[in-house]
Amino acid sequence: MARSELRPVVKLRSTAGTGHTYVTRKNRRNDPDRLTLLKYDPVARKHVLFREER
């Protein structure tokens, strides 16, 4: 079964500048803009914004 283009895999990069990334899937119909999530950065040892990378 092929992966859906409606829910692509996106890479979330830390805005703290540590280079830490998370990989997740998003629904393009609900979130057409870049995704930003508040997640834990183990390098910075705190919660920071993670922004979708293209």
Protein Blocks (a to p, Z undefined) as FASTA:
>chain_A
ZZdfklccdddddfklnopacdddddfklmmbccddddddfklopacdddddZZ
